[in-house]
C-alpha cells in the first residue's frame, strides 16, 4: 500500500493540531517543511503540544525528493505570499493544497503561485491555542471546516475522509462561503476588539463599551459581506455574539497574544482585507480603518 504523503507549511498554533493526529497514522508519511533556519530551530527546540513533544519529521525545502499528495498551509496570513515558494520543489501538477488560515483570501493568494493545483479552503473554529515559545496548549474544543469549488467536490470528500481517518474533527458545510464569512465576521469583531483594548474574553464580556465596539466592527463586516453576495449576515452577527459570550473568560484570541508578545498580527487579513473589499463595493468601513491604523502604528 502506498503511503499518503502530507506536507505541513506552518507548524504553529493551528498547524500542529492536524499534525498531531496524522502522526498516529502509519499509512501517512507526514512532514513539516520550512527554510533551513526555521528547521534548525525546530530540531533544536522541538514543538510541544499540551506538554508532549511531537515526533515530527522536519524537512528543509528542496532538500529531499518528496512530492506530497496533500499540503496543509497554516502560516499566518501576513507571511503567506513569502512562504509559498518553499513548496515549489514538492508540488506536482494538480496537487491538493488546503489552506487553514484566518481571513478570506488565502486561496486567491495561493492560486497566483500554483494555478494548476487543486486549491481547497479551510479554517479552524474553536478555543484559541495558547503559544509560548515552542509550546502550544489547546483544550481540544474546536473543529476544522473545509470547502471547495463545485468542480473539486470529489477531492474535497476524499480529503475530508483522510482527515477524519486520522481523528481530525472535520466538517464540510453545505455553503462553505457563508461559513467562511461567518468566521471572518467573528474574527473582525472579537480579535480586533481584544487587540485594540488589550483585553481577553473575560474583560470584553463584562464591558458594555467593548461589546458594542465588537458589534460595530461586525456590522461593518456584515455590510461588506452583503455587498459580496453573502446572505444571512444578521444571523452571523448574532452567532458571533453568542460565541463571544460563551468563551471561557481566560481565553485570549491569537491576535491579542501576538500584540502582547510583540509579534506581527493578522490585522491585514481582517481589517485590511475588509477595507479593500469595502472600497471595491463602495461600502464605508470607518471603524475598521481606525483599528487598522491603531494596530499597525
C-alpha positions, 0 to 999 in steps of 0.5 A: 500500500502506498503511503499518503504523503502530507506536507505541513507549511506552518507548524504553529498554533493551528498547524500542529493540531492536524499534525498531531493526529496524522502522526498516529497514522502509519499509512501517512508519511507526514512532514513539516517543511520550512527554510533551513533556519526555521528547521534548525530551530525546530530540531533544536527546540522541538514543538510541544503540544499540551506538554508532549513533544511531537515526533515530527519529521522536519524537512528543509525545502528542496532538500529531499525528493518528496512530492506530497499528495496533500499540503496543509498551509497554516502560516499566518496570513501576513507571511503567506505570499513569502512562504509559498515558494518553499513548496515549489520543489514538492508540488506536482501538477494538480496537487491538493493544497488546503489552506487553514488560515484566518481571513478570506483570501488565502486561496486567491493568494495561493492560486497566483503561485500554483494555478494548476493545483487543486486549491481547497479552503479551510479554517479552524473554529474553536478555543484559541491555542495558547503559544509560548515559545515552542509550546502550544496548549489547546483544550481540544474544543474546536473543529476544522471546516473545509470547502471547495469549488463545485468542480473539486467536490470529489477531492474535497470528500476524499480529503475530508475522509483522510482527515477524519481517518486520522481523528481530525474533527472535520466538517464540510458545510453545505455553503462553505462561503457563508461559513467562511464569512461567518468566521471572518465576521467573528474574527473582525469583531472579537480579535480586533476588539481584544487587540485594540483594548488589550483585553481577553474574553473575560474583560470584553464580556463584562464591558458594555463599551467593548461589546458594542465596539465588537458589534460595530466592527461586525456590522461593518463586516456584515455590510461588506459581506452583503455587498459580496453576495453573502446572505444571512449576515444578521444571523452571523452577527448574532452567532458571533455574539453568542460565541463571544459570550460563551468563551471561557473568560481566560481565553485570549484570541491569537491576535491579542497574544501576538500584540502582547508578545510583540509579534506581527498580527493578522490585522491585514487579513481582517481589517485590511482585507475588509477595507479593500473589499469595502472600497471595491463595493463602495461600502464605508468601513470607518471603524475598521480603518481606525483599528487598522491604523491603531494596530499597525502604528 
